[in-house]
Amino acid sequence: MVTLYDVPADDLIEAVAAELEDRIEQPDWASFTKTGSDRELPPQQDDFWYVRAASLLRKLAIDGPRGIDRLATEYGGKKRGSNRYRVAKASQSDGSKKIIRVILQQLEDEGMVTTVRGEGRRITPEGQSFLDSVAGDVLESLDRPDLERYA
């Protein structure tokens, strides 16, 4: 059985994002908001919302229960002290908690994520099987040599 660990992360996230386009809906405000205070512009990708949702789902499956604060730290970046003269050294800046919270709520409505009191959000068995089935499709579509020839 193929699991999400058997395929490259980029290919899996891309395939899961394509599957999620039919299941969740991007809010109207998502095209105008930044993904963190360290960013100057909103994301330029058309499918940003679905890629972030796929990435969050994979991250919950691999790392276990996570809270919104910890996820925001992981999706954050470096923020410069002063953009004009670069006086202060860079410091850590969190990602947008609103984006993460709304995506997790949408995944929870789909039955892929559940809230565990005191631990944060956790992937459900339905979410795990969804990721594993998409991983199986990704593995079949990858270009790889026929390993039976070399045995």
C-alpha positions in Angstrom: 0.0 0.0 0.0 1.3 3.4 -1.0 1.5 6.1 1.7 2.2 9.8 1.6 5.8 9.0 2.6 6.5 7.1 -0.7 6.1 10.1 -3.1 7.8 13.4 -3.4 6.2 16.2 -1.3 5.9 18.6 -4.2 4.1 16.2 -6.4 1.8 15.1 -3.6 0.9 18.7 -2.6 0.1 19.5 -6.2 -2.2 16.5 -6.7 -3.9 17.0 -3.3 -4.5 20.7 -4.2 -6.1 19.7 -7.5 -8.4 17.3 -5.6 -9.3 19.9 -2.9 -10.5 22.4 -5.5 -13.8 20.4 -5.8 -14.2 20.0 -2.0 -13.4 23.4 -0.4 -14.0 26.9 -1.5 -11.7 29.9 -1.5 -13.1 32.9 0.3 -13.6 36.2 -1.6 -11.1 38.0 0.7 -8.3 35.5 0.1 -7.1 37.2 -3.1 -6.6 40.5 -1.3 -4.9 39.4 1.9 -1.2 38.8 2.6 0.1 35.5 4.0 2.0 37.2 6.8 3.3 40.6 8.0 6.7 40.0 6.4 5.1 39.9 2.9 4.5 43.0 0.8 1.9 41.6 -1.6 -0.8 38.9 -1.6 0.1 35.6 -3.2 0.2 35.7 -7.0 -0.7 32.0 -7.6 -4.3 31.4 -8.7 -4.5 28.2 -6.7 -2.7 29.4 -3.6 -5.6 28.6 -1.3 -5.7 24.9 -2.3 -1.9 24.5 -2.3 -1.8 25.9 1.3 -4.7 23.6 2.3 -2.9 20.6 0.8 0.3 21.6 2.6 -1.5 21.9 5.9 -3.1 18.5 5.5 0.2 16.9 4.7 1.9 18.7 7.6 -0.8 17.5 10.1 -0.4 13.9 8.8 3.3 13.9 9.2 3.9 15.9 12.3 0.8 15.0 14.3 -1.4 17.3 16.3 -0.6 21.0 15.8 -2.1 24.2 17.0 -2.6 27.3 14.9 0.2 29.2 16.7 2.8 26.6 15.8 1.5 26.3 12.2 1.7 30.1 11.9 5.3 30.0 13.0 6.1 27.3 10.5 4.6 29.3 7.7 6.2 32.5 8.7 9.4 34.1 7.6 12.1 36.7 8.2 11.0 40.3 8.7 13.5 43.0 8.1 13.7 45.8 10.7 13.6 48.7 8.3 13.0 48.2 4.6 14.6 51.4 3.6 18.0 51.3 5.3 18.1 47.8 6.8 19.1 49.1 10.2 17.7 46.4 12.4 18.6 42.7 11.9 15.9 40.3 10.6 13.5 38.8 13.1 11.0 35.9 13.0 7.5 36.8 11.8 4.5 34.5 11.9 2.3 33.6 9.0 -1.3 34.6 8.8 -3.3 32.8 11.5 -6.6 33.7 9.8 -5.7 31.9 6.6 -4.6 28.8 8.5 -7.7 28.8 10.8 -10.2 29.1 8.0 -8.5 26.4 5.9 -8.5 24.1 9.0 -12.2 24.8 9.6 -12.9 23.9 5.9 -11.0 20.7 6.2 -12.8 20.0 9.5 -16.1 20.4 7.7 -15.0 17.9 5.1 -14.1 15.4 7.8 -10.4 15.3 7.2 -9.3 17.1 10.3 -10.6 17.1 13.9 -9.9 19.3 16.9 -8.4 17.6 20.0 -8.7 19.7 23.1 -5.3 20.7 24.5 -3.4 19.4 21.4 -4.7 21.3 18.4 -5.9 19.9 15.1 -5.3 16.2 14.1 -5.8 14.4 10.8 -8.7 11.9 10.8 -8.6 8.4 9.4 -10.7 9.7 6.4 -8.1 12.4 5.8 -5.3 9.9 6.0 -6.9 7.6 3.5 -7.6 10.5 1.2 -3.9 11.4 1.3 -2.8 7.8 0.8 -5.2 7.3 -2.2 -3.9 10.5 -3.8 -0.3 9.3 -3.1 -1.1 6.1 -4.9 -2.3 8.1 -8.0 0.9 10.2 -7.9 3.1 7.2 -7.7 1.5 5.7 -10.7 2.0 8.9 -12.7 5.7 9.3 -11.8 8.2 8.6 -14.5 10.5 5.9 -13.1 12.4 3.0 -14.5 11.0 -0.5 -14.5 12.7 -2.0 -11.4 11.8 -5.6 -12.4 14.3 -5.4 -15.2 17.2 -4.9 -12.8 16.2 -7.7 -10.4 
